[in-house]
């Protein structure tokens, strides 16, 4: 889908009658709930099939029914995934967790300066990095030319 197509659909969405927009959103929500329910049912069935295929043979456990498998899925979600799917204390940082430039460029505190990063790097960043590397080599006193590759 090209940018032009996205623009056209955006314009069409805003020209749509508010009641029609509301019905469309409600329809998407209902379809989403139905799809999530079907996915949960299919996942419970898959767990039941895998359990009954593997566990009795490997661990000499009994076979289970669908609702027991569905319960195992919910239990595993609670134990390993938490209630809201959170994955620890750094969950709000997202893909910018290891960003060497100081965090998410779209956060309010750095948004204004981020647009100049490329110009800064071209003007001062390369020279600053070279000065920093030279300083580190002098501190180490080894005459090393850089980090060793594994």
SELUM-516459 format. One record per atom (N, C-alpha, C): residue in one letter; x, z, y; chain; residue number from 1; atom name. Coordinates in Angstrom, 1 decimal, always signed. Example, Ala and Ser with C-alpha at 12.3 -4.5 7.8 and 13.67 -1.06 7.14 Angstrom:
! SELUM-516459
REC   lomi       xx       zz       yy   vexro   vexlum   drenpa
REC      A    +13.2     +7.8     -5.7       A        1        N
REC      A    +12.3     +7.8     -4.5       A        1       CA
REC      A    +13.2     +7.8     -3.3       A        1        C
REC      S    +12.8     +7.1     -2.2       A        2        N
REC      S    +13.7     +7.1     -1.1       A        2       CA
REC      S    +12.9     +7.9     +0.0       A        2        C
This chain:
! SELUM-516459
REC   lomi       xx       zz       yy   vexro   vexlum   drenpa
REC      X     +0.8     +0.0     -1.2       A        1        N
REC      X     +0.0     +0.0     +0.0       A        1       CA
REC      X     +0.9     +0.0     +1.2       A        1        C
REC      X     +0.7     -0.9     +2.1       A        2        N
REC      X     +1.5     -1.0     +3.3       A        2       CA
REC      X     +1.0     -0.1     +4.4       A        2        C
REC      X     +1.9     +0.1     +5.4       A        3        N
REC      X     +1.5     +0.9     +6.5       A        3       CA
REC      X     +0.3     +0.4     +7.3       A        3        C
REC      X     +0.1     -0.9     +7.3       A        4        N
REC      X     -1.1     -1.5     +7.9       A        4       CA
REC      X     -2.3     -1.1     +7.2       A        4        C
REC      X     -2.3     -1.1     +5.8       A        5        N
REC      X     -3.4     -0.8     +5.0       A        5       CA
REC      X     -3.8     +0.7     +5.3       A        5        C
REC      X     -2.8     +1.6     +5.4       A        6        N
REC      X     -3.0     +3.0     +5.6       A        6       CA
REC      X     -3.7     +3.2     +7.0       A        6        C
REC      X     -3.2     +2.4     +8.0       A        7        N
REC      X     -3.8     +2.5     +9.3       A        7       CA
REC      X     -5.3     +2.1     +9.3       A        7        C
REC      X     -5.6     +1.0     +8.5       A        8        N
REC      X     -6.9     +0.5     +8.5       A        8       CA
REC      X     -7.8     +1.6     +7.8       A        8        C
REC      X     -7.4     +2.2     +6.7       A        9        N
REC      X     -8.2     +3.2     +6.0       A        9       CA
REC      X     -8.4     +4.4     +6.9       A        9        C
REC      X     -7.4     +4.8     +7.7       A       10        N
REC      X     -7.5     +5.9     +8.6       A       10       CA
REC      X     -8.5     +5.6     +9.7       A       10        C
REC      X     -8.5     +4.4    +10.2       A       11        N
REC      X     -9.5     +4.1    +11.2       A       11       CA
REC      X    -10.9     +4.0    +10.6       A       11        C
REC      X    -11.0     +3.5     +9.4       A       12        N
REC      X    -12.3     +3.4     +8.8       A       12       CA
REC      X    -12.9     +4.8     +8.5       A       12        C
REC      X    -12.0     +5.8     +8.1       A       13        N
REC      X    -12.4     +7.1     +7.9       A       13       CA
REC      X    -13.0     +7.8     +9.1       A       13        C
REC      X    -12.3     +7.6    +10.3       A       14        N
REC      X    -12.8     +8.2    +11.5       A       14       CA
REC      X    -14.1     +7.5    +12.0       A       14        C
REC      X    -14.3     +6.3    +11.7       A       15        N
REC      X    -15.5     +5.6    +12.1       A       15       CA
REC      X    -16.7     +5.9    +11.2       A       15        C
REC      X    -16.5     +6.5    +10.1       A       16        N
REC      X    -17.5     +6.8     +9.1       A       16       CA
REC      X    -18.4     +7.9     +9.7       A       16        C
REC      X    -19.7     +7.9     +9.4       A       17        N
REC      X    -20.7     +8.9     +9.9       A       17       CA
REC      X    -20.2    +10.2     +9.3       A       17        C
REC      X    -20.4    +11.3    +10.1       A       18        N
REC      X    -19.9    +12.6     +9.6       A       18       CA
REC      X    -20.6    +13.1     +8.3       A       18        C
REC      X    -21.9    +12.7     +8.2       A       19        N
REC      X    -22.6    +13.1     +7.0       A       19       CA
REC      X    -22.0    +12.4     +5.8       A       19        C
REC      X    -21.7    +11.1     +5.9       A       20        N
REC      X    -21.1    +10.3     +4.9       A       20       CA
REC      X    -19.7    +10.9     +4.5       A       20        C
REC      X    -19.0    +11.3     +5.5       A       21        N
REC      X    -17.7    +11.9     +5.3       A       21       CA
REC      X    -17.8    +13.2     +4.5       A       21        C
REC      X    -18.8    +14.0     +4.9       A       22        N
REC      X    -19.0    +15.2     +4.1       A       22       CA
REC      X    -19.4    +15.0     +2.7       A       22        C
REC      X    -20.3    +14.0     +2.4       A       23        N
REC      X    -20.7    +13.7     +1.1       A       23       CA
REC      X    -19.5    +13.1     +0.3       A       23        C
REC      X    -18.6    +12.4     +0.9       A       24        N
REC      X    -17.4    +11.8     +0.2       A       24       CA
REC      X    -16.5    +13.0     -0.1       A       24        C
REC      X    -16.3    +13.9     +0.8       A       25        N
REC      X    -15.4    +15.0     +0.5       A       25       CA
REC      X    -16.0    +15.9     -0.6       A       25        C
REC      X    -17.3    +16.1     -0.6       A       26        N
REC      X    -18.0    +16.9     -1.6       A       26       CA
REC      X    -17.8    +16.2     -3.0       A       26        C
REC      X    -18.0    +14.9     -3.0       A       27        N
REC      X    -17.8    +14.1     -4.2       A       27       CA
REC      X    -16.4    +14.3     -4.8       A       27        C
REC      X    -15.4    +14.2     -3.9       A       28        N
REC      X    -14.0    +14.4     -4.3       A       28       CA
REC      X    -13.8    +15.8     -4.9       A       28        C
REC      X    -14.4    +16.8     -4.3       A       29        N
REC      X    -14.2    +18.1     -4.8       A       29       CA
REC      X    -14.8    +18.3     -6.2       A       29        C
REC      X    -16.0    +17.7     -6.3       A       30        N
REC      X    -16.7    +17.8     -7.6       A       30       CA
REC      X    -15.9    +17.1     -8.7       A       30        C
REC      X    -15.4    +15.9     -8.4       A       31        N
REC      X    -14.6    +15.1     -9.3       A       31       CA
REC      X    -13.3    +15.9     -9.6       A       31        C
REC      X    -12.7    +16.5     -8.7       A       32        N
REC      X    -11.5    +17.3     -8.9       A       32       CA
REC      X    -11.8    +18.5     -9.8       A       32        C
REC      X    -12.9    +19.1     -9.6       A       33        N
REC      X    -13.2    +20.3    -10.5       A       33       CA
REC      X    -13.5    +19.8    -11.9       A       33        C
REC      X    -14.2    +18.7    -12.1       A       34        N
REC      X    -14.5    +18.1    -13.4       A       34       CA
REC      X    -13.2    +17.7    -14.1       A       34        C
REC      X    -12.3    +17.0    -13.3       A       35        N
REC      X    -11.1    +16.6    -13.9       A       35       CA
REC      X    -10.2    +17.8    -14.3       A       35        C
REC      X    -10.2    +18.9    -13.5       A       36        N
REC      X     -9.4    +20.0    -13.9       A       36       CA
REC      X    -10.0    +20.7    -15.1       A       36        C
REC      X    -11.3    +20.7    -15.2       A       37        N
REC      X    -12.0    +21.3    -16.4       A       37       CA
REC      X    -11.7    +20.5    -17.7       A       37        C
REC      X    -11.7    +19.1    -17.6       A       38        N
REC      X    -11.4    +18.3    -18.7       A       38       CA
REC      X     -9.9    +18.4    -19.1       A       38        C
REC      X     -9.0    +18.6    -18.1       A       39        N
REC      X     -7.6    +18.8    -18.4       A       39       CA
REC      X     -7.4    +20.1    -19.2       A       39        C
REC      X     -8.1    +21.2    -18.7       A       40        N
REC      X     -8.0    +22.5    -19.4       A       40       CA
REC      X     -8.5    +22.4    -20.8       A       40        C
REC      X     -9.6    +21.7    -21.0       A       41        N
REC      X    -10.2    +21.5    -22.4       A       41       CA
REC      X     -9.2    +20.8    -23.3       A       41        C
REC      X     -8.7    +19.7    -22.7       A       42        N
REC      X     -7.7    +18.9    -23.5       A       42       CA
REC      X     -6.5    +19.7    -23.8       A       42        C
REC      X     -6.0    +20.5    -22.9       A       43        N
REC      X     -4.8    +21.2    -23.1       A       43       CA
REC      X     -5.0    +22.3    -24.1       A       43        C
REC      X     -6.2    +23.0    -24.1       A       44        N
REC      X     -6.5    +24.0    -25.1       A       44       CA
REC      X     -6.6    +23.3    -26.5       A       44        C
REC      X     -7.1    +22.1    -26.6       A       45        N
REC      X     -7.2    +21.4    -27.9       A       45       CA
REC      X     -5.8    +21.1    -28.4       A       45        C
REC      X     -4.9    +20.6    -27.4       A       46        N
REC      X     -3.5    +20.3    -27.8       A       46       CA
REC      X     -2.8    +21.5    -28.3       A       46        C
REC      X     -3.0    +22.7    -27.7       A       47        N
REC      X     -2.3    +23.9    -28.1       A       47       CA
REC      X     -2.8    +24.3    -29.5       A       47        C
REC      X     -4.1    +24.1    -29.7       A       48        N
REC      X     -4.7    +24.5    -31.0       A       48       CA
REC      X     -4.1    +23.5    -32.1       A       48        C
REC      X     -4.0    +22.3    -31.9       A       49        N
REC      X     -3.5    +21.3    -32.8       A       49       CA
REC      X     -2.0    +21.6    -33.1       A       49        C
REC      X     -1.2    +21.9    -32.1       A       50        N
REC      X     +0.2    +22.2    -32.3       A       50       CA
REC      X     +0.4    +23.5    -33.0       A       50        C
REC      X     -0.4    +24.5    -32.6       A       51        N
REC      X     -0.2    +25.8    -33.3       A       51       CA
REC      X     -0.5    +25.7    -34.8       A       51        C
REC      X     -1.7    +25.0    -35.1       A       52        N
REC      X     -2.1    +24.9    -36.5       A       52       CA
REC      X     -1.2    +24.0    -37.3       A       52        C
REC      X     -0.4    +23.2    -36.7       A       53        N
REC      X     +0.5    +22.3    -37.3       A       53       CA
REC      X     +1.8    +23.0    -37.6       A       53        C
REC      X     +2.3    +23.8    -36.6       A       54        N
REC      X     +3.6    +24.4    -36.7       A       54       CA
REC      X     +3.7    +25.9    -37.1       A       54        C
REC      X     +2.9    +26.7    -36.5       A       55        N
REC      X     +3.0    +28.1    -36.7       A       55       CA
REC      X     +2.8    +28.6    -38.1       A       55        C
REC      X     +1.8    +28.1    -38.8       A       56        N
REC      X     +1.6    +28.6    -40.2       A       56       CA
REC      X     +2.8    +28.2    -41.1       A       56        C
REC      X     +3.3    +27.1    -40.9       A       57        N
REC      X     +4.5    +26.6    -41.7       A       57       CA
REC      X     +5.8    +27.3    -41.4       A       57        C
REC      X     +6.0    +27.5    -40.1       A       58        N
REC      X     +7.3    +28.1    -39.7       A       58       CA
REC      X     +7.3    +29.6    -39.8       A       58        C
REC      X     +6.3    +30.2    -39.2       A       59        N
REC      X     +6.2    +31.7    -39.1       A       59       CA
REC      X     +5.2    +32.3    -40.0       A       59        C
REC      X     +4.5    +31.6    -40.9       A       60        N
REC      X     +3.5    +32.1    -41.8       A       60       CA
REC      X     +2.4    +32.8    -41.1       A       60        C
REC      X     +2.0    +32.3    -39.9       A       61        N
REC      X     +0.9    +32.8    -39.1       A       61       CA
REC      X     -0.4    +32.1    -39.5       A       61        C
REC      X     -1.5    +32.7    -39.2       A       62        N
REC      X     -2.8    +32.0    -39.6       A       62       CA
REC      X     -3.1    +31.0    -38.5       A       62        C
REC      X     -4.1    +30.1    -38.9       A       63        N
REC      X     -4.5    +29.1    -38.0       A       63       CA
REC      X     -5.5    +29.7    -37.0       A       63        C
REC      X     -5.6    +29.0    -35.8       A       64        N
REC      X     -6.5    +29.5    -34.7       A       64       CA
REC      X     -7.5    +28.5    -34.4       A       64        C
REC      X     -8.6    +29.0    -33.7       A       65        N
REC      X     -9.6    +28.1    -33.3       A       65       CA
REC      X     -9.4    +27.7    -31.8       A       65        C
REC      X    -10.3    +26.9    -31.3       A       66        N
REC      X    -10.1    +26.3    -30.0       A       66       CA
REC      X    -10.1    +27.4    -28.9       A       66        C
REC      X    -11.0    +28.4    -28.9       A       67        N
REC      X    -11.0    +29.4    -27.9       A       67       CA
REC      X     -9.8    +30.3    -28.0       A       67        C
REC      X     -9.3    +30.6    -29.1       A       68        N
REC      X     -8.1    +31.3    -29.2       A       68       CA
REC      X     -6.9    +30.6    -28.6       A       68        C
REC      X     -6.9    +29.3    -28.8       A       69        N
REC      X     -5.8    +28.5    -28.2       A       69       CA
REC      X     -6.0    +28.4    -26.7       A       69        C
REC      X     -7.2    +28.4    -26.2       A       70        N
REC      X     -7.5    +28.4    -24.8       A       70       CA
REC      X     -7.0    +29.7    -24.2       A       70        C
REC      X     -7.3    +30.8    -24.9       A       71        N
REC      X     -6.8    +32.1    -24.5       A       71       CA
REC      X     -5.3    +32.2    -24.4       A       71        C
REC      X     -4.6    +31.6    -25.4       A       72        N
REC      X     -3.2    +31.6    -25.4       A       72       CA
REC      X     -2.7    +30.8    -24.1       A       72        C
REC      X     -3.3    +29.7    -23.8       A       73        N
REC      X     -2.9    +29.0    -22.6       A       73       CA
REC      X     -3.1    +29.9    -21.4       A       73        C
REC      X     -4.2    +30.6    -21.2       A       74        N
REC      X     -4.4    +31.4    -20.1       A       74       CA
REC      X     -3.4    +32.6    -20.1       A       74        C
REC      X     -3.2    +33.2    -21.2       A       75        N
REC      X     -2.2    +34.3    -21.3       A       75       CA
REC      X     -0.8    +33.8    -21.0       A       75        C
REC      X     -0.4    +32.6    -21.4       A       76        N
REC      X     +0.9    +32.1    -21.1       A       76       CA
REC      X     +1.0    +31.8    -19.6       A       76        C
REC      X     +0.0    +31.3    -19.0       A       77        N
REC      X     +0.0    +31.1    -17.5       A       77       CA
REC      X     +0.1    +32.4    -16.8       A       77        C
REC      X     -0.6    +33.5    -17.2       A       78        N
REC      X     -0.4    +34.8    -16.6       A       78       CA
REC      X     +1.0    +35.4    -16.7       A       78        C
REC      X     +1.5    +35.2    -17.9       A       79        N
REC      X     +2.8    +35.8    -18.2       A       79       CA
REC      X     +3.9    +35.0    -17.5       A       79        C
REC      X     +4.0    +33.7    -17.7       A       80        N
REC      X     +5.1    +32.9    -17.2       A       80       CA
REC      X     +4.9    +32.3    -15.9       A       80        C
REC      X     +3.6    +32.0    -15.5       A       81        N
REC      X     +3.4    +31.3    -14.2       A       81       CA
REC      X     +2.8    +32.1    -13.1       A       81        C
REC      X     +2.4    +33.4    -13.4       A       82        N
REC      X     +1.7    +34.1    -12.3       A       82       CA
REC      X     +0.3    +33.6    -12.1       A       82        C
REC      X     -0.4    +34.4    -11.3       A       83        N
REC      X     -1.8    +34.0    -11.0       A       83       CA
REC      X     -1.8    +32.8    -10.1       A       83        C
REC      X     -1.0    +32.8     -9.0       A       84        N
REC      X     -1.0    +31.7     -8.1       A       84       CA
REC      X     +0.0    +30.6     -8.3       A       84        C
REC      X     +0.8    +30.7     -9.4       A       85        N
REC      X     +1.8    +29.7     -9.6       A       85       CA
REC      X     +3.1    +29.9     -8.9       A       85        C
REC      X     +3.2    +31.1     -8.2       A       86        N
REC      X     +4.4    +31.4     -7.5       A       86       CA
REC      X     +5.6    +31.5     -8.4       A       86        C
REC      X     +6.8    +31.1     -7.9       A       87        N
REC      X     +8.0    +31.1     -8.7       A       87       CA
REC      X     +9.1    +32.0     -8.1       A       87        C
REC      X     +8.8    +33.1     -7.6       A       88        N
REC      X     +9.8    +34.0     -7.2       A       88       CA
REC      X     +9.9    +34.1     -5.7       A       88        C
REC      X    +10.8    +34.9     -5.1       A       89        N
REC      X    +10.9    +35.2     -3.7       A       89       CA
REC      X    +11.2    +33.9     -2.8       A       89        C
REC      X    +11.8    +32.9     -3.4       A       90        N
REC      X    +12.1    +31.8     -2.5       A       90       CA
REC      X    +11.1    +30.6     -2.6       A       90        C
REC      X     +9.9    +30.9     -3.0       A       91        N
REC      X     +8.9    +29.9     -3.2       A       91       CA
REC      X     +8.5    +29.2     -2.0       A       91        C
REC      X     +8.6    +29.8     -0.8       A       92        N
REC      X     +8.2    +29.1     +0.4       A       92       CA
REC      X     +9.2    +28.2     +1.0       A       92        C
REC      X    +10.4    +28.2     +0.5       A       93        N
REC      X    +11.4    +27.4     +1.1       A       93       CA
REC      X    +11.4    +26.0     +0.6       A       93        C
REC      X    +10.8    +25.7     -0.5       A       94        N
REC      X    +10.7    +24.4     -1.0       A       94       CA
REC      X    +12.0    +23.7     -1.2       A       94        C
REC      X    +12.0    +22.3     -1.0       A       95        N
REC      X    +13.2    +21.5     -1.3       A       95       CA
REC      X    +14.3    +21.8     -0.2       A       95        C
REC      X    +14.0    +22.5     +0.8       A       96        N
REC      X    +15.0    +22.7     +1.8       A       96       CA
REC      X    +15.9    +24.0     +1.6       A       96        C
REC      X    +15.6    +24.6     +0.4       A       97        N
REC      X    +16.3    +25.8     +0.1       A       97       CA
REC      X    +17.9    +25.7     +0.2       A       97        C
REC      X    +18.4    +24.6     -0.3       A       98        N
REC      X    +19.9    +24.4     -0.2       A       98       CA
REC      X    +20.3    +23.5     +0.9       A       98        C
REC      X    +19.5    +23.3     +1.9       A       99        N
REC      X    +19.8    +22.4     +3.0       A       99       CA
REC      X    +21.0    +22.9     +3.8       A       99        C
REC      X    +22.1    +22.2     +3.8       A      100        N
REC      X    +23.3    +22.7     +4.5       A      100       CA
REC      X    +23.2    +22.7     +6.0       A      100        C
REC      X    +22.1    +22.1     +6.6       A      101        N
REC      X    +22.0    +22.0     +8.0       A      101       CA
REC      X    +21.1    +23.1     +8.6       A      101        C
REC      X    +20.7    +24.1     +7.8       A      102        N
REC      X    +20.0    +25.2     +8.3       A      102       CA
REC      X    +18.6    +25.3     +8.1       A      102        C
REC      X    +18.0    +24.7     +7.1       A      103        N
REC      X    +16.6    +24.8     +6.8       A      103       CA
REC      X    +15.8    +23.6     +7.0       A      103        C
REC      X    +14.5    +23.8     +6.9       A      104        N
REC      X    +13.6    +22.7     +7.0       A      104       CA
REC      X    +13.6    +22.1     +8.5       A      104        C
REC      X    +13.8    +20.9     +8.6       A      105        N
REC      X    +13.8    +20.3    +10.0       A      105       CA
REC      X    +12.5    +20.3    +10.7       A      105        C
REC      X    +11.4    +20.5     +9.9       A      106        N
REC      X    +10.1    +20.4    +10.5       A      106       CA
REC      X     +9.6    +21.8    +10.9       A      106        C
REC      X    +10.4    +22.9    +10.6       A      107        N
REC      X    +10.0    +24.2    +11.1       A      107       CA
REC      X    +10.1    +24.2    +12.6       A      107        C
REC      X     +9.3    +25.0    +13.3       A      108        N
REC      X     +9.2    +24.9    +14.7       A      108       CA
REC      X    +10.5    +25.3    +15.4       A      108        C
REC      X    +11.2    +26.2    +14.9       A      109        N
REC      X    +12.4    +26.7    +15.6       A      109       CA
REC      X    +13.5    +25.6    +15.7       A      109        C
REC      X    +13.6    +24.6    +14.8       A      110        N
REC      X    +14.6    +23.6    +14.8       A      110       CA
REC      X    +14.2    +22.2    +15.0       A      110        C
REC      X    +12.9    +22.0    +15.2       A      111        N
REC      X    +12.3    +20.7    +15.3       A      111       CA
REC      X    +12.9    +19.9    +16.4       A      111        C
REC      X    +13.0    +20.5    +17.6       A      112        N
REC      X    +13.4    +19.8    +18.8       A      112       CA
REC      X    +14.9    +19.3    +18.6       A      112        C
REC      X    +15.7    +20.1    +18.0       A      113        N
REC      X    +17.1    +19.7    +17.9       A      113       CA
REC      X    +17.4    +18.8    +16.7       A      113        C
REC      X    +16.5    +18.7    +15.7       A      114        N
REC      X    +16.8    +18.0    +14.5       A      114       CA
REC      X    +16.9    +16.5    +14.8       A      114        C
REC      X    +16.2    +16.0    +15.8       A      115        N
REC      X    +16.2    +14.5    +16.0       A      115       CA
REC      X    +17.5    +14.0    +16.5       A      115        C
REC      X    +18.4    +15.0    +16.9       A      116        N
REC      X    +19.8    +14.6    +17.4       A      116       CA
REC      X    +20.8    +14.8    +16.3       A      116        C
REC      X    +20.4    +15.2    +15.1       A      117        N
REC      X    +21.4    +15.5    +14.1       A      117       CA
REC      X    +22.3    +14.3    +13.8       A      117        C
REC      X    +21.7    +13.1    +13.6       A      118        N
REC      X    +22.5    +11.9    +13.2       A      118       CA
REC      X    +23.6    +11.6    +14.3       A      118        C
REC      X    +23.1    +11.7    +15.6       A      119        N
REC      X    +24.0    +11.4    +16.7       A      119       CA
REC      X    +25.1    +12.5    +16.7       A      119        C
REC      X    +24.8    +13.7    +16.5       A      120        N
REC      X    +25.8    +14.8    +16.5       A      120       CA
REC      X    +26.8    +14.6    +15.4       A      120        C
REC      X    +26.3    +14.2    +14.2       A      121        N
REC      X    +27.2    +14.1    +13.1       A      121       CA
REC      X    +28.2    +12.9    +13.4       A      121        C
REC      X    +27.7    +11.8    +13.9       A      122        N
REC      X    +28.6    +10.7    +14.2       A      122       CA
REC      X    +29.6    +11.0    +15.3       A      122        C
REC      X    +29.2    +11.8    +16.3       A      123        N
REC      X    +30.0    +12.1    +17.4       A      123       CA
REC      X    +31.0    +13.3    +17.1       A      123        C
REC      X    +30.5    +14.4    +16.6       A      124        N
REC      X    +31.4    +15.5    +16.4       A      124       CA
REC      X    +31.5    +16.1    +15.0       A      124        C
REC      X    +30.5    +15.7    +14.2       A      125        N
REC      X    +30.5    +16.3    +12.8       A      125       CA
REC      X    +31.7    +16.0    +12.0       A      125        C
REC      X    +32.1    +14.7    +12.0       A      126        N
REC      X    +33.2    +14.3    +11.1       A      126       CA
REC      X    +34.5    +15.0    +11.6       A      126        C
REC      X    +34.7    +15.0    +12.9       A      127        N
REC      X    +35.9    +15.6    +13.4       A      127       CA
REC      X    +35.9    +17.1    +13.2       A      127        C
REC      X    +34.7    +17.7    +13.3       A      128        N
REC      X    +34.6    +19.2    +13.1       A      128       CA
REC      X    +34.9    +19.5    +11.6       A      128        C
REC      X    +34.4    +18.7    +10.7       A      129        N
REC      X    +34.6    +18.9     +9.3       A      129       CA
REC      X    +36.1    +18.8     +9.0       A      129        C
REC      X    +36.8    +17.8     +9.6       A      130        N
REC      X    +38.2    +17.6     +9.4       A      130       CA
REC      X    +39.0    +18.8     +9.9       A      130        C
REC      X    +38.6    +19.3    +11.1       A      131        N
REC      X    +39.3    +20.5    +11.6       A      131       CA
REC      X    +39.1    +21.7    +10.7       A      131        C
REC      X    +37.8    +21.9    +10.2       A      132        N
REC      X    +37.5    +23.0     +9.4       A      132       CA
REC      X    +38.3    +22.9     +8.1       A      132        C
REC      X    +38.4    +21.8     +7.5       A      133        N
REC      X    +39.1    +21.6     +6.2       A      133       CA
REC      X    +40.6    +21.9     +6.4       A      133        C
REC      X    +41.1    +21.4     +7.5       A      134        N
REC      X    +42.6    +21.7     +7.8       A      134       CA
REC      X    +42.8    +23.2     +8.0       A      134        C
REC      X    +41.9    +23.9     +8.6       A      135        N
REC      X    +42.0    +25.3     +8.8       A      135       CA
REC      X    +42.0    +26.0     +7.5       A      135        C
REC      X    +41.1    +25.6     +6.6       A      136        N
REC      X    +41.0    +26.2     +5.3       A      136       CA
REC      X    +42.3    +26.0     +4.5       A      136        C
REC      X    +42.8    +24.8     +4.5       A      137        N
REC      X    +44.1    +24.5     +3.8       A      137       CA
REC      X    +45.2    +25.3     +4.3       A      137        C
REC      X    +45.3    +25.5     +5.7       A      138        N
REC      X    +46.3    +26.4     +6.3       A      138       CA
REC      X    +46.2    +27.8     +5.8       A      138        C
REC      X    +44.9    +28.3     +5.8       A      139        N
REC      X    +44.7    +29.7     +5.4       A      139       CA
REC      X    +45.1    +29.9     +3.9       A      139        C
REC      X    +44.8    +28.9     +3.1       A      140        N
REC      X    +45.2    +29.0     +1.7       A      140       CA
REC      X    +46.7    +28.9     +1.5       A      140        C
REC      X    +47.4    +28.2     +2.4       A      141        N
REC      X    +48.8    +28.0     +2.3       A      141       CA
REC      X    +49.3    +27.2     +1.1       A      141        C
REC      X    +48.4    +26.5     +0.6       A      142        N
REC      X    +48.8    +25.8     -0.7       A      142       CA
REC      X    +49.1    +24.3     -0.4       A      142        C
REC      X    +48.8    +23.8     +0.8       A      143        N
REC      X    +49.0    +22.4     +1.0       A      143       CA
REC      X    +48.0    +21.6     +0.2       A      143        C
REC      X    +47.0    +22.2     -0.3       A      144        N
REC      X    +46.0    +21.6     -1.1       A      144       CA
REC      X    +45.2    +20.6     -0.3       A      144        C
REC      X    +44.9    +19.4     -0.8       A      145        N
REC      X    +44.2    +18.4     -0.1       A      145       CA
REC      X    +42.7    +18.5     -0.2       A      145        C
REC      X    +42.2    +19.4     -0.9       A      146        N
REC      X    +40.7    +19.6     -1.0       A      146       CA
REC      X    +40.3    +20.3     -2.3       A      146        C
REC      X    +39.0    +20.4     -2.5       A      147        N
REC      X    +38.5    +21.1     -3.7       A      147       CA
REC      X    +38.9    +20.3     -4.9       A      147        C
REC      X    +39.1    +21.0     -6.0       A      148        N
REC      X    +39.4    +20.4     -7.3       A      148       CA
REC      X    +38.1    +19.9     -7.9       A      148        C
REC      X    +38.2    +18.7     -8.6       A      149        N
REC      X    +37.0    +18.3     -9.3       A      149       CA
REC      X    +37.1    +18.8    -10.7       A      149        C
REC      X    +35.9    +19.1    -11.2       A      150        N
REC      X    +35.9    +19.6    -12.6       A      150       CA
REC      X    +36.0    +18.5    -13.6       A      150        C
